[in-house]
Amino acid sequence: MKRISIQQPIIDAIDETDPSLSRFQSQMIKWAKYIEKEIGSANAYKFKSVTFTLDGCTFTLPDDCYHAAMILNGDYSEQCNARYLTIDWTNVRQDPRTDEYSDWLWRPAEAMYTNPFLWEEVAGEIQMINDFTDTEMTLIYQYIETDDRGFWIINESHVEAIKRYIKFKIAQKFNWKIFKSDKMLRSGHVQFVAELKHDYNIAIRNARAEDGKVTPLERSKY
């Protein structure tokens, strides 16, 4: 399946709504990443780790971070990366009540992990409850392929769903349809937003179906 930059559906959504909203691309990238996670399966992405020095309570996630899974106290990135390179497939399981991965992800026996209740992944950053001063920590995360500018590379089948979701968020946040037409009342706008929500949910299901299709090569084996 063809792979393209996640920036493409953002550009398409802006072209189909209001070009003046291009100044909000950073926000739209966050929306695009959110809906890409909703489309894709966590089991499709492998793990790796990176060590960072925390000074304060926030840390910017790497560009290729699909999902932050665990934070270890100390520098364990070399051990973790060496281990994850030998694992062809890592099954992701988590407690549905806490989203905790700690009971299933491999980590060095001596490593202590930070309780997931003490940190949160928010808008491309890790936010800790407590402040730290020059403290080394290791982030274990699932990674996704990126282009030379750091944008995620996604399946072409996801483009339509991401574009429709961004159009929904634009209509919801910026009320672009109201400003485009003096005749549309508030009730009409609410109905329009609801239709966009319905459209992107259908597109998500279609994207998942496309991802699950049997390829011609696989079909020839049956």
C-alpha positions in Angstrom: 0.0 0.0 0.0 1.2 3.5 -0.9 2.6 5.5 2.1 2.4 9.3 2.2 3.0 12.2 4.6 0.4 13.0 7.2 0.6 16.6 6.1 -1.3 15.8 2.8 -4.7 15.3 4.4 -4.1 18.5 6.4 -3.4 20.4 3.1 -6.5 18.9 1.5 -8.7 19.9 4.4 -7.5 23.5 4.4 -8.1 23.7 0.6 -11.7 22.4 1.0 -12.5 24.8 3.9 -10.7 28.1 4.4 -7.1 28.7 3.1 -6.7 31.4 5.8 -6.7 28.7 8.4 -3.3 27.5 7.2 -1.7 29.4 10.0 -3.2 26.8 12.4 -1.4 23.9 10.9 0.4 23.0 14.1 -3.0 22.4 15.8 -4.2 20.4 12.8 -1.2 18.2 13.0 -2.2 17.3 16.5 -5.7 16.5 15.3 -4.3 14.4 12.5 -2.1 12.4 14.9 -5.0 11.8 17.2 -7.3 10.4 14.5 -4.4 8.3 13.0 -4.1 6.6 16.4 -7.9 6.0 16.3 -7.6 4.3 12.9 -4.5 2.3 13.4 -3.8 -0.6 15.8 -1.2 -0.2 18.5 0.1 -3.7 17.7 1.3 -2.4 14.3 4.1 -0.3 15.8 7.3 -1.5 17.4 9.0 -0.1 20.5 12.2 1.8 21.2 13.5 4.1 23.9 15.3 7.4 24.3 17.0 8.9 27.4 16.3 12.5 28.3 17.3 14.8 31.1 14.2 16.3 32.8 14.6 19.8 34.2 11.1 20.9 35.3 8.0 18.9 34.6 7.6 18.7 30.8 9.5 16.9 28.0 8.9 17.2 24.3 8.3 13.8 22.6 10.4 12.7 19.7 8.9 13.3 16.2 8.4 9.6 15.6 6.6 8.9 18.9 3.3 7.2 18.1 2.5 6.4 21.8 4.4 6.9 25.0 4.3 3.6 26.9 6.6 3.8 30.0 9.1 6.0 31.8 12.1 4.5 33.6 14.1 6.2 36.3 17.6 6.4 34.9 19.5 5.7 31.6 18.4 2.4 30.2 18.0 3.2 26.5 20.9 1.1 25.2 19.6 -2.0 27.1 16.0 -1.4 26.0 16.8 -0.8 22.4 19.1 -3.8 22.1 16.3 -5.9 23.6 13.5 -4.5 21.4 15.6 -5.1 18.2 15.6 -8.8 18.9 11.8 -8.9 19.3 10.1 -9.2 15.9 6.6 -8.6 17.3 5.6 -7.1 20.6 2.0 -7.6 21.6 0.5 -4.6 23.3 -1.7 -5.2 26.2 -2.8 -2.7 28.8 -5.1 -2.4 31.8 -8.3 -0.7 30.4 -8.8 1.1 33.7 -5.4 2.7 33.9 -3.9 2.4 30.4 -0.8 0.9 32.2 1.7 -1.1 30.2 4.2 -1.8 33.0 3.1 -5.5 33.6 3.8 -6.5 30.0 6.6 -4.4 28.5 10.1 -5.7 28.9 12.4 -3.6 31.0 15.7 -4.2 32.8 15.2 -6.1 36.1 16.8 -3.4 38.2 14.9 -0.5 36.5 12.2 1.3 38.4 9.4 2.8 36.3 7.4 6.0 37.0 3.8 5.3 38.0 1.6 6.2 35.0 -0.7 8.1 37.3 2.2 10.6 37.8 2.6 11.6 34.1 0.5 12.1 31.1 1.0 12.5 27.3 -0.5 15.8 26.2 -0.2 17.5 22.9 3.2 16.1 22.0 4.7 16.5 25.4 5.1 14.4 28.6 3.8 16.3 31.6 4.9 15.2 35.0 3.0 15.9 38.2 6.3 16.8 40.1 9.2 19.0 39.1 12.6 17.5 38.6 16.1 19.0 38.4 18.6 17.4 35.9 17.1 14.0 36.3 17.9 11.3 33.7 14.9 9.2 32.6 14.3 6.7 29.8 11.1 7.0 27.7 9.9 3.7 26.1 7.6 4.4 23.2 6.1 3.0 20.0 7.5 4.7 17.0 6.1 5.4 13.5 8.0 6.1 10.2 8.6 9.8 9.5 9.7 11.8 6.5 12.8 14.0 6.3 10.8 16.9 8.0 9.6 14.8 10.9 6.0 14.3 9.7 4.4 10.9 10.2 4.2 8.5 7.2 0.7 7.0 7.0 -1.2 4.6 4.7 -2.8 6.2 1.8 -6.1 4.6 2.9 -6.1 6.8 6.0 -6.0 10.1 4.1 -9.7 10.5 3.6 -10.6 9.8 7.2 -8.0 12.2 8.5 -9.1 14.9 6.1 -12.8 14.5 7.1 -11.9 14.6 10.8 -9.9 17.8 10.4 -12.8 19.4 8.5 -15.1 18.4 11.4 -12.7 20.0 13.9 -12.4 23.1 11.8 -16.2 23.5 11.6 -16.5 22.8 15.3 -13.7 25.1 16.5 -13.6 27.9 14.0 -17.2 27.9 12.8 -15.9 28.4 9.2 -19.2 27.5 7.6 -21.1 30.2 9.5 -18.7 32.8 8.3 -18.9 31.5 4.7 -22.7 31.9 4.6 -24.9 34.6 6.1 -28.0 32.4 5.6 -26.9 29.6 7.8 -28.4 29.8 11.3 -27.0 28.3 14.5 -29.2 25.2 14.2 -28.1 24.7 10.6 -24.4 24.8 11.7 -25.0 22.3 14.5 -26.6 19.9 12.0 -23.7 20.5 9.5 -21.1 19.6 12.2 -23.1 16.5 13.1 -23.0 15.4 9.4 -19.3 15.9 9.3 -18.9 13.8 12.4 -20.9 11.0 10.8 -18.8 11.3 7.6 -15.5 10.9 9.4 -16.7 7.9 11.4 -17.7 6.2 8.2 -14.3 7.1 6.7 -12.5 5.6 9.7 -14.3 2.3 9.2 -13.5 2.3 5.5 -9.8 3.0 6.3 -9.7 0.0 8.7 -11.4 -2.2 6.1 -8.8 -1.1 3.4 -6.0 -1.9 5.8 -7.4 -5.4 6.3 -7.8 -6.3 2.7 -5.9 -9.2 1.3 -3.2 -8.2 -1.2 -2.9 -9.8 -4.6 0.2 -11.6 -3.5 -1.5 -13.0 -0.4 -4.6 -13.9 -2.5 -2.3 -15.9 -4.9 -1.2 -18.1 -2.0 -4.7 -19.5 -1.4 
